[in-house]
Amino acid sequence: MNSAAHELDNTPDQPHSEAKKQPIQTQWEHTTAQELDAAIPGCIDSIGLLSGPANTIMQLAYPGVGHGVMESRVESGSILLHPIKRARTTLSYLSVAFYGTSEEKLAYRRAINQAHAQVTSTAQSPIQYRGLDPNLQLWVAACLFWGHLDVYEKLRGPMSKADQARFYEFAKPLGTTLQVRPDMWPEDIDAFWQYWNSTLDTIVIPQDVKQWLMQLVDLRFLGPVISFAFGSPGRLLTSGFLHPTIREQMGLPWGPKEERRFKRAIKLLATVNNRLPRTLRQLPGLALMWDFRRRLNKGLPLR
């Protein structure tokens, strides 16, 4: 590891002495994609990509995260300018966080930190933020966990309390792979829901962020052709996968008609997805994990 990457790996959000007492995690238990699916079948199916725009909206609803992405000077990671690359980076991160080795997690941490270190507020920003802030990353990771659980339950029915607790343990690296220290991640599933609900109750989406996020709702960020062809079903799926609190703040209409259409779409998706063998259900994630390992072994850029 070079010195610059080492510094980024350990950028503290507090005084150095306190950071030493609560270091950023560097070792994780290794669980394979097959083992995860054996424990809770379907918990990391790649069909969750359909909820990607909704989950991104929820992440960016948090103060600091939205403006950080809107104002980011890292153009290579912009969802508006490079949507495919951004989707690849995000899904690769999810794969590494869920079933990468400790060495792979650390390698991706260094790569992402180099980008996040460039995300900082300016004098003109309406709110102060920085990409390496673990509090912002904690919310993003919480959204990713909630999103996986929400997709699972929409396609397969309620997850038992025991499986929720088990999946929560598997999902902790969603935050700790980056800057979230282990002591910051809620201790158990009950503590998570306390954090989630209390944080969700405080979120008010700024008007400029809301207007920016509307580009994700109707797929405008994918260009006029795709937006025209798939904007309506995309809007339905995005609205349906949003938490009701965020959906209401976004001003998206939702009533019995939308609910029926969404449930019909989910029933069709579940009928197809849930009958597929594991490797097909996880294929996009497995393919990107293979590509990540190829890049890592060849010394190529990981993002």
RARAJO-V335314 format. One record per pair of residues at least 24 apart in sequence whose ideal C-beta (glycine too) atoms are under 6 Angstrom apart, sorted by the first residue. I is the first residue (numbers start at 1). J is the second residue. Records with the same first field share a line. If there is no record, write none. Layout:
I=J, J
This chain:
5=110
8=113, 117
9=110
11=132
13=134
22=181, 183
24=181
25=176, 182
27=102
28=102, 173
30=101
31=99
32=99
33=99, 282
37=278
40=163, 167
42=152, 156
43=152, 167
44=98
45=281
46=282, 284, 285
47=273
48=151
50=237
51=147, 151, 241
53=216, 238
54=238, 241, 242
55=143, 147
57=213, 216
58=143, 246
59=140, 143
61=203, 205, 246
62=139
63=127
64=127, 129, 136
65=136
66=209
67=127
68=119, 129
70=212
72=119
74=115, 118
77=115
80=221
83=221, 222
89=303
91=285, 288
92=288, 292
95=285, 288, 289
97=173, 174, 177
105=177
107=296
108=302
109=177, 178
111=302, 303
132=179
134=179, 180, 184
137=178, 179, 180
138=175, 180, 184
141=174, 175
142=196
144=174
145=171, 174
154=266
155=270
164=189
165=189
200=245
205=249
236=261, 262
